[in-house]
Amino acid sequence: MTALDPRQRAWVEVSPRAIEANARAVCGHLKPTTTLMAVVKADGYGHGAETVARAALRGGAGSLGVATLTEGLELRRAGLEVPILLLGNLTDAEQLRTCLHWRLMPTLSTAEDIHLCQALSTDSGRRFSVQLKMDTGMARLGCAWENGAELVELIRSQDSLELCGVYSHLACADGYPDGDDGAFTQLQHQRFNSVLDQLPEKGRDVCCHLANSAGTLQSQALHHDMVRVGLALYGEAPATHLANTLSLQPALSLKARITLVRTIPAGVSASYGRRFVSQRPTRLAVVAIGYADGVVRALSGRIDVLHRGQRLSQVGAITMDQLLVDATDAPDVHPGDIVTLLGRDGEHTISPGDWSERCDSIPWEILCGFKRRLPRVEI
């Protein structure tokens, strides 16, 4: 039996070349002493973690960031040997033991974490590379920043632990720098620096990092020894006022096939809830993609698709596996044709940001929402 064409229904197209180019652009924007960590969590923001990781490394990234142990293991099993930081918190000794075995760096937040890692490392006879996270304003993971220097020294006093990094995370670096968000970013930066100033031999044997994509684009003052870049790596700016900082290439397109075209008379409702009622004889195209694939239902009636360079309105409620498009003014639409939901076609481009604005979301959520049943096709 021959394998099914991944383009037989709906799919995501990913450009490794665009990701590589974005990584190069970010590296060119950094201070000479600053390195790039490519954040490839959530399956590379929906692009495919291994594909993104390899492309980013070709573009100059020196390390990778993931959220979960499983994500780190997948990259190691794919043969990637670069440093990998687990940005999430591991709570179980067996998880940390696995982390040690596969040379993944866990994030530590407490003295208990430190002592547990020391015990596991001593038992194994292997040094354990770890990083310490400090909470400077997210109130999420990390130790209180006031205790940061104390915990750094505690890690350094453990003979089986190697402290490879000290970091924090910015809460609102995508806000305007001259507003309240900018003031809070500066407060976080001051807190972070106040801890670093207490560390002996700062910068020589510990990698200090703070900036995400927004911080990276906003100011070189936030770069430190390394930046952790996610969204910008995929070609999207984290805020409109940062969009022109770098020339970024969108790396993802979302496409699907039309499976049926039908004409309904005026006054006929279409799809669940009768949200759409035709005002004229209407030619409807059924597109084989829906909210089970990641086209969120809140976008119903609020988006367009592109067909041979022409915009066509999506109408009616988006359903689990299908959505409807008004093709009345596009007589060249036929079953089997391909439409672009995200990406470029002709002179038109539809971006994740376009979608997020229409459903009160953010581009990160849009990109991470595309489900596994959508094949990823490298182009």
C-alpha positions in Angstrom: 0.0 0.0 0.0 1.4 3.4 -0.9 1.7 6.1 1.7 -0.9 8.8 1.8 0.1 12.2 0.4 0.5 14.5 3.6 -1.3 17.1 1.5 -4.4 15.1 0.9 -6.5 17.1 3.4 -4.9 19.8 5.5 -1.3 20.4 6.5 1.3 22.9 7.9 4.2 23.9 5.6 7.4 24.8 7.4 10.4 26.5 5.9 13.7 25.5 7.7 15.4 28.1 5.5 13.3 30.9 7.0 14.0 29.7 10.5 17.8 29.6 9.8 17.6 33.1 8.3 15.7 34.4 11.4 18.3 32.8 13.7 21.1 34.6 11.7 19.2 37.9 11.8 18.8 37.6 15.6 22.5 36.7 16.1 23.5 39.7 14.0 21.4 41.9 16.3 23.1 40.7 19.5 26.0 42.1 21.3 29.3 40.3 20.3 29.5 38.5 23.6 25.9 37.3 23.6 24.8 33.9 22.4 21.4 32.6 21.2 19.3 29.9 22.8 16.6 28.7 20.4 13.4 28.0 22.3 11.8 25.0 20.6 9.2 24.0 23.2 5.6 23.0 22.3 7.0 21.1 19.3 8.8 24.1 18.1 5.8 26.4 18.5 3.9 24.0 16.2 6.6 24.0 13.5 8.2 20.7 14.5 10.9 20.7 17.2 13.6 18.8 15.5 13.2 20.7 12.2 13.4 24.0 14.1 16.3 23.0 16.2 18.5 21.9 13.3 17.6 25.0 11.3 18.3 27.3 14.3 21.6 25.7 15.0 22.6 26.2 11.4 21.7 29.8 11.8 24.0 30.3 14.8 22.1 29.2 17.9 24.3 27.5 20.4 21.8 25.8 22.7 18.1 24.8 22.9 15.3 25.5 25.4 12.3 23.2 26.0 9.5 23.1 28.5 9.3 19.4 29.4 11.5 16.4 30.0 9.8 14.6 27.1 10.6 17.4 24.7 14.3 17.2 25.8 14.4 13.5 25.4 12.9 13.7 21.9 15.7 16.0 20.8 18.4 13.9 22.4 17.0 10.8 20.7 17.1 12.6 17.4 20.8 13.0 17.8 21.1 16.6 18.9 24.1 16.9 21.3 24.0 20.7 22.1 23.2 22.0 25.6 19.4 21.7 26.3 17.7 23.6 29.1 14.4 22.4 30.6 12.5 25.6 31.3 9.9 23.8 33.3 10.2 22.5 36.9 10.9 18.9 37.6 9.5 17.6 40.9 10.3 13.9 40.9 13.6 12.2 41.6 13.2 9.8 38.8 12.6 12.6 36.3 15.8 14.3 37.5 17.7 11.1 37.3 16.5 10.8 33.7 17.6 14.3 33.1 21.1 13.6 34.4 21.4 10.4 32.3 20.5 12.3 29.1 22.6 15.4 29.9 19.7 17.7 30.1 19.9 20.8 32.3 17.1 21.2 34.8 15.9 24.5 36.1 16.2 24.7 39.9 14.2 27.0 42.1 14.7 25.9 45.7 17.3 24.6 48.1 15.4 21.3 48.1 15.9 21.0 44.4 19.6 21.7 44.8 20.1 19.0 47.5 18.1 16.4 45.6 20.2 17.0 42.4 23.4 16.7 44.5 22.3 13.4 46.0 21.3 12.0 42.6 24.6 13.2 41.1 26.7 11.7 43.9 24.9 8.3 43.5 25.5 8.2 39.8 29.2 9.3 40.0 28.5 12.0 37.3 28.4 15.8 37.5 25.0 17.3 37.0 24.8 20.5 35.0 22.0 22.7 36.3 20.6 26.3 36.0 19.1 28.5 38.7 16.0 30.5 37.9 15.1 33.7 39.9 11.7 35.3 40.1 12.1 39.0 39.4 8.4 39.7 38.7 6.6 36.8 37.1 5.5 35.1 40.4 5.8 31.8 38.6 8.9 29.5 38.7 12.1 30.5 40.3 13.4 31.5 43.8 12.8 34.9 45.2 15.4 37.2 43.6 16.5 38.4 47.1 17.7 34.8 47.7 19.4 34.4 44.4 23.0 35.0 45.4 22.6 32.7 48.4 21.3 29.8 46.3 24.1 30.4 43.7 26.6 29.9 46.5 24.7 26.8 47.7 24.9 25.2 44.3 28.6 26.1 44.0 29.3 24.4 47.3 27.9 21.1 46.0 30.8 19.0 44.7 28.7 17.2 42.1 26.8 20.1 40.7 27.9 22.4 37.9 26.1 25.7 37.7 25.8 26.5 34.0 23.3 29.4 34.2 21.4 31.9 36.2 18.3 33.4 34.6 15.0 35.1 35.0 12.0 35.8 32.7 10.5 39.1 31.7 6.8 39.6 32.3 5.9 42.4 29.9 8.9 43.2 27.7 6.5 43.4 24.7 5.0 46.5 26.1 6.0 50.0 25.2 9.3 51.0 26.9 8.1 54.4 27.9 5.0 53.1 29.7 4.2 51.1 32.8 5.3 47.9 31.1 8.7 49.5 30.3 9.0 50.6 33.9 8.3 47.1 35.2 10.8 45.6 32.7 13.4 48.0 34.1 12.5 47.0 37.6 13.0 43.3 36.7 16.3 44.1 35.1 17.5 46.0 38.2 16.6 43.1 40.4 18.4 40.7 38.1 21.5 42.9 38.0 21.5 43.4 41.8 21.9 39.6 42.2 24.6 39.3 39.5 26.5 42.1 41.2 26.8 39.9 44.3 28.3 37.0 42.4 32.0 36.5 42.4 33.6 36.1 39.0 30.3 37.1 37.4 30.2 36.2 33.7 33.3 34.0 33.6 31.8 30.6 34.5 28.1 31.2 34.6 25.8 32.2 31.7 23.4 34.9 32.8 20.3 35.4 30.7 17.1 37.4 30.9 15.7 38.4 27.5 13.0 36.6 25.6 12.1 37.6 22.0 10.6 41.0 23.1 13.5 41.8 25.4 16.0 40.8 22.7 14.4 43.2 20.2 13.8 45.9 22.6 17.3 46.7 24.0 20.8 45.3 23.9 21.0 46.3 27.6 18.8 43.2 28.3 21.0 40.7 26.3 23.6 39.7 29.0 25.4 36.5 28.1 22.6 34.8 26.2 19.0 35.5 25.0 16.2 33.0 24.8 14.3 33.5 21.5 11.1 31.8 20.6 8.5 33.8 18.6 11.0 35.8 16.6 12.7 32.6 15.5 9.5 31.7 13.8 9.3 35.0 11.9 6.8 36.8 14.1 7.3 40.0 16.1 6.1 39.9 19.7 4.6 43.4 19.4 3.7 45.7 16.6 6.1 48.4 17.7 8.9 45.9 17.5 8.0 44.6 14.1 10.6 46.7 12.2 13.5 45.9 14.5 14.6 43.0 12.4 13.6 41.6 9.0 12.0 38.3 9.9 10.6 35.7 7.6 7.4 33.8 8.6 8.3 30.1 8.7 4.8 28.6 8.7 1.9 28.3 6.3 -1.4 26.6 6.9 -3.1 25.0 3.9 -6.1 22.8 3.2 -8.1 21.4 0.4 -11.6 22.2 -0.8 -13.6 19.0 -0.7 -17.0 20.2 -2.1 -18.5 23.2 -3.8 -22.3 23.8 -3.7 -24.7 26.6 -4.4 -27.5 27.5 -2.0 -30.3 30.0 -2.6 -30.9 33.2 -0.7 -32.3 32.8 2.8 -30.6 29.5 3.6 -28.5 29.0 6.8 -25.2 27.2 6.9 -23.3 25.4 9.6 -24.2 25.0 13.3 -26.2 27.7 15.1 -27.4 29.3 11.9 -24.9 32.1 12.3 -24.7 32.6 8.6 -27.8 33.0 6.4 -27.2 33.7 2.7 -28.4 37.1 1.4 -28.1 36.0 -2.2 -27.6 32.8 -4.2 -24.2 31.7 -2.6 -21.5 29.4 -3.8 -20.1 27.7 -0.7 -16.8 25.8 -0.7 -16.2 23.2 2.1 -12.6 23.3 3.3 -11.3 20.2 5.1 -10.0 21.8 8.3 -11.6 22.8 11.6 -11.1 23.5 15.3 -9.8 20.0 15.9 -6.9 21.0 13.8 -6.3 24.3 15.6 -8.5 26.7 13.7 -10.2 28.0 16.8 -14.0 28.3 16.7 -13.9 31.9 18.0 -12.6 32.9 14.5 -15.9 31.8 12.9 -16.9 34.4 10.4 -13.9 36.6 11.2 -11.2 35.3 8.8 -10.4 35.0 5.2 -8.6 32.3 3.2 -6.5 32.9 0.1 -7.2 31.1 -3.2 -4.9 31.9 -6.2 -4.2 35.4 -4.7 -7.9 36.2 -4.0 -9.3 36.7 -0.5 -12.4 34.7 0.2 -14.5 35.1 3.4 -15.0 32.3 5.8 -18.7 32.1 6.8 -20.7 30.2 9.4 -19.5 28.4 12.5 -16.1 26.6 12.2 -16.8 23.0 12.9 -14.5 20.2 14.2 -13.2 19.1 10.9 -14.5 21.6 8.3 -15.2 25.2 7.6 -17.2 27.0 4.9 -15.9 29.7 2.5 -18.0 32.1 0.4 -16.8 31.4 -3.2 -19.6 33.2 -5.0 -17.2 35.7 -6.6 -14.6 33.1 -7.4 -15.8 30.9 -10.2 -12.5 29.2 -10.5 -12.8 27.5 -7.1 -13.3 23.7 -7.5 -13.0 20.6 -5.3 -9.4 19.6 -4.8 -8.2 23.2 -4.9 -5.8 24.4 -2.1 -6.5 27.4 0.0 -4.1 29.2 2.3 -5.3 30.0 5.8 -2.0 31.4 7.1 0.8 32.5 4.9 1.3 34.2 1.6 -0.5 33.8 -1.7 0.0 36.4 -4.4 0.1 39.9 -3.0 -1.8 38.9 0.2 -0.5 37.5 3.5 -2.4 36.3 6.5 -0.4 36.1 9.7 -0.9 34.5 13.1 -1.2 38.0 14.5 -4.2 38.7 12.2 -5.9 35.7 13.7 -5.0 36.5 17.3 -6.4 40.1 17.0 -9.7 38.6 15.8 -10.2 36.2 18.6 -8.6 38.1 21.5 -5.6 35.8 21.7 -1.8 36.1 21.0 0.3 34.8 18.1 2.0 32.3 20.4 -1.3 30.5 21.1 -2.3 30.4 17.5 1.0 28.8 16.4 1.0 26.3 19.3 -2.6 25.3 18.6 -2.1 23.3 15.4 -2.7 19.7 16.3 -0.7 16.6 15.5 -3.1 15.3 13.0 -1.9 18.1 10.7 1.2 16.8 8.9 4.2 19.1 8.9 5.7 19.4 5.4 9.1 20.9 5.0 9.4 23.2 2.0 
